[in-house]
């Protein structure tokens, strides 16, 4: 800050500070507007999806989705309706998260076994057709393998 010696210099300093405050206020409004735009639910979801499907997150997201789906399915199969006592609901949620975690951690093994089961099923179903090759000539196919 400089030394002010008279009224004219004081008026100039006041005017300069008012302009600086006006400029800072405008910058603050623009920044606030940008932040508010980024916090809109649609933009949050869009950003989440973009970051989830970028890079190495695809496999983790797929494993989590498979785990979550199997957990929900397991809970519905084991517990039936979601109503009932609080203990029944707690057990159902614990079963859902436990099964989901196990499936998510072992997704690769489950994919391999699922592929084998699908192959066996189609092999048995198609064995009635004479135009198909015998089993020894057919090759193994992994239906869940990435291309």
ChimeraX commands (.cxc) that place a marker at each C-alpha (Angstrom):
marker #1 position 0.00,0.00,0.00 radius 0.5
marker #1 position 1.23,3.47,-0.74 radius 0.5
marker #1 position 1.21,6.51,1.51 radius 0.5
marker #1 position -1.70,8.86,0.86 radius 0.5
marker #1 position -0.86,12.53,1.40 radius 0.5
marker #1 position -3.97,14.43,0.29 radius 0.5
marker #1 position -7.68,14.11,-0.53 radius 0.5
marker #1 position -7.10,13.58,-4.26 radius 0.5
marker #1 position -4.84,10.60,-3.64 radius 0.5
marker #1 position -7.39,9.28,-1.16 radius 0.5
marker #1 position -10.18,9.54,-3.74 radius 0.5
marker #1 position -7.99,7.76,-6.34 radius 0.5
marker #1 position -7.17,4.96,-3.88 radius 0.5
marker #1 position -10.85,4.57,-2.99 radius 0.5
marker #1 position -11.81,4.42,-6.68 radius 0.5
marker #1 position -9.06,1.86,-7.39 radius 0.5
marker #1 position -10.19,-0.32,-4.46 radius 0.5
marker #1 position -13.84,-0.08,-5.56 radius 0.5
marker #1 position -12.88,-1.21,-9.08 radius 0.5
marker #1 position -10.82,-4.07,-7.63 radius 0.5
marker #1 position -13.77,-5.11,-5.42 radius 0.5
marker #1 position -16.12,-4.94,-8.44 radius 0.5
marker #1 position -13.76,-7.13,-10.49 radius 0.5
marker #1 position -13.39,-9.65,-7.65 radius 0.5
marker #1 position -17.16,-9.74,-7.15 radius 0.5
marker #1 position -17.66,-10.51,-10.87 radius 0.5
marker #1 position -15.03,-13.27,-10.74 radius 0.5
marker #1 position -16.69,-14.72,-7.65 radius 0.5
marker #1 position -20.10,-14.73,-9.38 radius 0.5
marker #1 position -18.64,-16.53,-12.40 radius 0.5
marker #1 position -16.88,-19.09,-10.23 radius 0.5
marker #1 position -20.04,-19.65,-8.18 radius 0.5
marker #1 position -22.03,-20.10,-11.39 radius 0.5
marker #1 position -19.52,-22.72,-12.62 radius 0.5
marker #1 position -19.67,-24.58,-9.31 radius 0.5
marker #1 position -23.48,-24.56,-9.30 radius 0.5
marker #1 position -23.53,-25.86,-12.87 radius 0.5
marker #1 position -21.20,-28.68,-11.87 radius 0.5
marker #1 position -23.39,-29.58,-8.88 radius 0.5
marker #1 position -26.56,-30.07,-10.92 radius 0.5
marker #1 position -27.66,-33.70,-10.58 radius 0.5
marker #1 position -27.48,-34.40,-14.31 radius 0.5
marker #1 position -23.91,-33.08,-14.49 radius 0.5
marker #1 position -22.89,-35.09,-11.41 radius 0.5
marker #1 position -24.32,-38.25,-12.97 radius 0.5
marker #1 position -22.67,-37.50,-16.31 radius 0.5
marker #1 position -19.30,-36.97,-14.64 radius 0.5
marker #1 position -19.70,-40.12,-12.56 radius 0.5
marker #1 position -20.51,-42.20,-15.64 radius 0.5
marker #1 position -17.63,-40.73,-17.62 radius 0.5
marker #1 position -15.15,-41.44,-14.85 radius 0.5
marker #1 position -16.57,-44.90,-14.20 radius 0.5
marker #1 position -16.27,-46.01,-17.82 radius 0.5
marker #1 position -12.81,-44.61,-18.41 radius 0.5
marker #1 position -9.66,-46.67,-18.24 radius 0.5
marker #1 position -9.37,-49.62,-15.90 radius 0.5
marker #1 position -12.59,-48.88,-14.07 radius 0.5
marker #1 position -14.69,-50.83,-16.58 radius 0.5
marker #1 position -13.72,-54.24,-15.19 radius 0.5
marker #1 position -14.18,-53.11,-11.58 radius 0.5
marker #1 position -17.58,-51.64,-12.43 radius 0.5
marker #1 position -18.63,-54.82,-14.20 radius 0.5
marker #1 position -17.54,-56.96,-11.25 radius 0.5
marker #1 position -19.38,-54.69,-8.81 radius 0.5
marker #1 position -22.54,-54.79,-10.93 radius 0.5
marker #1 position -22.40,-58.59,-11.16 radius 0.5
marker #1 position -21.82,-58.80,-7.41 radius 0.5
marker #1 position -24.65,-56.42,-6.61 radius 0.5
marker #1 position -27.06,-58.18,-8.94 radius 0.5
marker #1 position -26.25,-61.61,-7.58 radius 0.5
marker #1 position -26.52,-60.31,-4.01 radius 0.5
marker #1 position -29.99,-58.91,-4.63 radius 0.5
marker #1 position -31.06,-62.08,-6.45 radius 0.5
marker #1 position -29.66,-64.27,-3.66 radius 0.5
marker #1 position -31.47,-62.28,-1.00 radius 0.5
marker #1 position -34.76,-62.48,-2.88 radius 0.5
marker #1 position -34.36,-66.23,-3.42 radius 0.5
marker #1 position -33.35,-66.99,0.17 radius 0.5
marker #1 position -35.51,-64.52,2.09 radius 0.5
marker #1 position -38.58,-64.14,-0.14 radius 0.5
marker #1 position -40.51,-60.95,0.49 radius 0.5
marker #1 position -38.59,-58.04,1.95 radius 0.5
marker #1 position -41.23,-57.55,4.64 radius 0.5
marker #1 position -41.19,-59.23,8.00 radius 0.5
marker #1 position -39.34,-58.66,11.21 radius 0.5
marker #1 position -36.34,-56.39,11.58 radius 0.5
marker #1 position -34.10,-59.41,12.21 radius 0.5
marker #1 position -35.24,-61.01,8.95 radius 0.5
marker #1 position -34.51,-57.81,7.03 radius 0.5
marker #1 position -31.05,-57.43,8.64 radius 0.5
marker #1 position -30.20,-61.03,7.76 radius 0.5
marker #1 position -31.41,-60.39,4.20 radius 0.5
marker #1 position -29.23,-57.31,3.79 radius 0.5
marker #1 position -26.23,-59.10,5.29 radius 0.5
marker #1 position -26.80,-62.00,2.89 radius 0.5
marker #1 position -27.06,-59.58,-0.02 radius 0.5
marker #1 position -23.79,-57.78,0.77 radius 0.5
marker #1 position -21.96,-60.97,1.69 radius 0.5
marker #1 position -22.98,-62.79,-1.47 radius 0.5
marker #1 position -22.34,-59.68,-3.56 radius 0.5
marker #1 position -18.83,-59.33,-2.13 radius 0.5
marker #1 position -17.99,-62.98,-2.72 radius 0.5
marker #1 position -19.23,-62.85,-6.30 radius 0.5
marker #1 position -17.40,-59.59,-7.03 radius 0.5
marker #1 position -14.10,-61.00,-5.68 radius 0.5
marker #1 position -14.43,-64.25,-7.62 radius 0.5
marker #1 position -15.95,-62.90,-10.84 radius 0.5
marker #1 position -13.29,-64.39,-13.12 radius 0.5
marker #1 position -13.74,-67.92,-11.73 radius 0.5
marker #1 position -17.51,-67.60,-11.94 radius 0.5
marker #1 position -17.27,-66.46,-15.57 radius 0.5
marker #1 position -15.11,-69.49,-16.43 radius 0.5
marker #1 position -17.47,-71.95,-14.74 radius 0.5
marker #1 position -20.49,-70.25,-16.31 radius 0.5
marker #1 position -18.90,-70.52,-19.72 radius 0.5
marker #1 position -18.26,-74.22,-19.17 radius 0.5
marker #1 position -21.88,-74.78,-18.11 radius 0.5
marker #1 position -23.23,-72.93,-21.14 radius 0.5
marker #1 position -20.94,-74.93,-23.42 radius 0.5
marker #1 position -22.10,-78.22,-21.89 radius 0.5
marker #1 position -25.74,-77.20,-22.20 radius 0.5
marker #1 position -25.44,-76.28,-25.87 radius 0.5
marker #1 position -23.30,-79.33,-26.62 radius 0.5
marker #1 position -25.97,-81.65,-25.19 radius 0.5
marker #1 position -28.78,-79.84,-26.93 radius 0.5
marker #1 position -27.04,-79.84,-30.31 radius 0.5
marker #1 position -25.77,-83.44,-30.10 radius 0.5
marker #1 position -29.08,-84.68,-31.53 radius 0.5
marker #1 position -28.25,-83.06,-34.88 radius 0.5
marker #1 position -26.13,-85.32,-37.17 radius 0.5
marker #1 position -24.71,-82.42,-39.17 radius 0.5
marker #1 position -22.75,-81.20,-36.15 radius 0.5
marker #1 position -19.19,-82.35,-35.52 radius 0.5
marker #1 position -18.55,-84.95,-32.83 radius 0.5
marker #1 position -17.59,-83.60,-29.38 radius 0.5
marker #1 position -13.92,-84.43,-29.81 radius 0.5
marker #1 position -13.67,-82.17,-32.88 radius 0.5
marker #1 position -15.41,-79.18,-31.33 radius 0.5
marker #1 position -13.27,-76.52,-29.69 radius 0.5
marker #1 position -13.89,-74.92,-26.33 radius 0.5
marker #1 position -15.50,-71.48,-26.38 radius 0.5
marker #1 position -15.49,-68.98,-23.53 radius 0.5
marker #1 position -18.71,-66.98,-23.97 radius 0.5
marker #1 position -17.64,-64.38,-21.40 radius 0.5
marker #1 position -14.19,-63.78,-22.84 radius 0.5
marker #1 position -13.34,-60.21,-23.84 radius 0.5
marker #1 position -12.86,-59.60,-27.57 radius 0.5
marker link #1:1,2 radius 0.2
marker link #1:2,3 radius 0.2
marker link #1:3,4 radius 0.2
marker link #1:4,5 radius 0.2
marker link #1:5,6 radius 0.2
marker link #1:6,7 radius 0.2
marker link #1:7,8 radius 0.2
marker link #1:8,9 radius 0.2
marker link #1:9,10 radius 0.2
marker link #1:10,11 radius 0.2
marker link #1:11,12 radius 0.2
marker link #1:12,13 radius 0.2
marker link #1:13,14 radius 0.2
marker link #1:14,15 radius 0.2
marker link #1:15,16 radius 0.2
marker link #1:16,17 radius 0.2
marker link #1:17,18 radius 0.2
marker link #1:18,19 radius 0.2
marker link #1:19,20 radius 0.2
marker link #1:20,21 radius 0.2
marker link #1:21,22 radius 0.2
marker link #1:22,23 radius 0.2
marker link #1:23,24 radius 0.2
marker link #1:24,25 radius 0.2
marker link #1:25,26 radius 0.2
marker link #1:26,27 radius 0.2
marker link #1:27,28 radius 0.2
marker link #1:28,29 radius 0.2
marker link #1:29,30 radius 0.2
marker link #1:30,31 radius 0.2
marker link #1:31,32 radius 0.2
marker link #1:32,33 radius 0.2
marker link #1:33,34 radius 0.2
marker link #1:34,35 radius 0.2
marker link #1:35,36 radius 0.2
marker link #1:36,37 radius 0.2
marker link #1:37,38 radius 0.2
marker link #1:38,39 radius 0.2
marker link #1:39,40 radius 0.2
marker link #1:40,41 radius 0.2
marker link #1:41,42 radius 0.2
marker link #1:42,43 radius 0.2
marker link #1:43,44 radius 0.2
marker link #1:44,45 radius 0.2
marker link #1:45,46 radius 0.2
marker link #1:46,47 radius 0.2
marker link #1:47,48 radius 0.2
marker link #1:48,49 radius 0.2
marker link #1:49,50 radius 0.2
marker link #1:50,51 radius 0.2
marker link #1:51,52 radius 0.2
marker link #1:52,53 radius 0.2
marker link #1:53,54 radius 0.2
marker link #1:54,55 radius 0.2
marker link #1:55,56 radius 0.2
marker link #1:56,57 radius 0.2
marker link #1:57,58 radius 0.2
marker link #1:58,59 radius 0.2
marker link #1:59,60 radius 0.2
marker link #1:60,61 radius 0.2
marker link #1:61,62 radius 0.2
marker link #1:62,63 radius 0.2
marker link #1:63,64 radius 0.2
marker link #1:64,65 radius 0.2
marker link #1:65,66 radius 0.2
marker link #1:66,67 radius 0.2
marker link #1:67,68 radius 0.2
marker link #1:68,69 radius 0.2
marker link #1:69,70 radius 0.2
marker link #1:70,71 radius 0.2
marker link #1:71,72 radius 0.2
marker link #1:72,73 radius 0.2
marker link #1:73,74 radius 0.2
marker link #1:74,75 radius 0.2
marker link #1:75,76 radius 0.2
marker link #1:76,77 radius 0.2
marker link #1:77,78 radius 0.2
marker link #1:78,79 radius 0.2
marker link #1:79,80 radius 0.2
marker link #1:80,81 radius 0.2
marker link #1:81,82 radius 0.2
marker link #1:82,83 radius 0.2
marker link #1:83,84 radius 0.2
marker link #1:84,85 radius 0.2
marker link #1:85,86 radius 0.2
marker link #1:86,87 radius 0.2
marker link #1:87,88 radius 0.2
marker link #1:88,89 radius 0.2
marker link #1:89,90 radius 0.2
marker link #1:90,91 radius 0.2
marker link #1:91,92 radius 0.2
marker link #1:92,93 radius 0.2
marker link #1:93,94 radius 0.2
marker link #1:94,95 radius 0.2
marker link #1:95,96 radius 0.2
marker link #1:96,97 radius 0.2
marker link #1:97,98 radius 0.2
marker link #1:98,99 radius 0.2
marker link #1:99,100 radius 0.2
marker link #1:100,101 radius 0.2
marker link #1:101,102 radius 0.2
marker link #1:102,103 radius 0.2
marker link #1:103,104 radius 0.2
marker link #1:104,105 radius 0.2
marker link #1:105,106 radius 0.2
marker link #1:106,107 radius 0.2
marker link #1:107,108 radius 0.2
marker link #1:108,109 radius 0.2
marker link #1:109,110 radius 0.2
marker link #1:110,111 radius 0.2
marker link #1:111,112 radius 0.2
marker link #1:112,113 radius 0.2
marker link #1:113,114 radius 0.2
marker link #1:114,115 radius 0.2
marker link #1:115,116 radius 0.2
marker link #1:116,117 radius 0.2
marker link #1:117,118 radius 0.2
marker link #1:118,119 radius 0.2
marker link #1:119,120 radius 0.2
marker link #1:120,121 radius 0.2
marker link #1:121,122 radius 0.2
marker link #1:122,123 radius 0.2
marker link #1:123,124 radius 0.2
marker link #1:124,125 radius 0.2
marker link #1:125,126 radius 0.2
marker link #1:126,127 radius 0.2
marker link #1:127,128 radius 0.2
marker link #1:128,129 radius 0.2
marker link #1:129,130 radius 0.2
marker link #1:130,131 radius 0.2
marker link #1:131,132 radius 0.2
marker link #1:132,133 radius 0.2
marker link #1:133,134 radius 0.2
marker link #1:134,135 radius 0.2
marker link #1:135,136 radius 0.2
marker link #1:136,137 radius 0.2
marker link #1:137,138 radius 0.2
marker link #1:138,139 radius 0.2
marker link #1:139,140 radius 0.2
marker link #1:140,141 radius 0.2
marker link #1:141,142 radius 0.2
marker link #1:142,143 radius 0.2
marker link #1:143,144 radius 0.2
marker link #1:144,145 radius 0.2
marker link #1:145,146 radius 0.2
marker link #1:146,147 radius 0.2
view
